[in-house]
C-alpha cells in the first residue's frame, strides 16, 4: 500500500494591507520619533507611562499605543 502525498497549504503573503499587527519599533527608533533620550524612554517604560512588549529578550514599542498613552498621561497630569 502506498502513502498518499500530503497536501500543502500556503498562507497569503504578509503585506501591510492584510497585516493585523502593528509595526514594532526598537527603543532607539521610538525615542528618536518622540525626540527624547533613550534613558527617558526607559524611565517611562519602567514607571509604566508607556506600554511596551518583550519579543524574546528584546523590548519593542507600538508607536500608536505609545502616543495614545502619552496623550492620556498628559491629560491626567494637566487635570491635577
N, C-alpha and C positions, 0 to 999 in steps of 0.2 A: 504494500500500500504506500502510495506517495503522499507527501505533505502538500497541502495547498499553499501557494505563495501568500505571504501576508500583504494586506492592502496597506499602502502608505497614504497617510492623510497629511496634507500640508496646510498650515495656517496662513492666512493672508499676511503679507509683509507688514511690519510695524512702521507706519508712516504717521506724520503729525495729524492727518485727517482722521485716522481710526485709532489713534493712541488715547488711552484713558488716563495715563499717568502724567503728572506734571514734570516739567524739567527740573531736575535737582541740581543745585549749584554747590560748588565747594565753598568752604568758609572764605577763602580768598576772593572768589568771584562775588559772593554775597556782600562782603564788607566793601568791596570796590563799588558795587552798584548803589550801596547806601551811603557812600562817601564817609565811612567810619573806619577805625582801625580794626584789625583782626582781634586784638585784645578786647576792645569794646564789645564786639560781636560775641566773643566767648563769655564775657561777663553777663550779657543779656541772655545768652543761652543757659548759663548756669542758674541764673535767677528766674528762668522760665518766662522772660518777657517775650522772647521769640521762639517759635517751635522749630524743631529740627528732627531729623531721623538718623539713626545709625544704620548704615549699609555695611554689614560685616563689622569692621573696626573703624570705618571712616564716617565722619559726620557730613550730612548733606542738608541743604535748605531748599524748601519750595518757596521761591521768591514771592509768589502771590500770597501765600499764607503768612509770610514774614511781614509783608506790607500791611495786610489786614490786622495782624496782631499789634503792630506798632501804632496804627491808627486808633485802635481800641485803647491801647495803653495811654496814648496821648490824651484821648478824651477823658479817661479816668483821672489822669494827673491834673488836667485843667479844671475838672469838677471839684477837686479838693479844696 
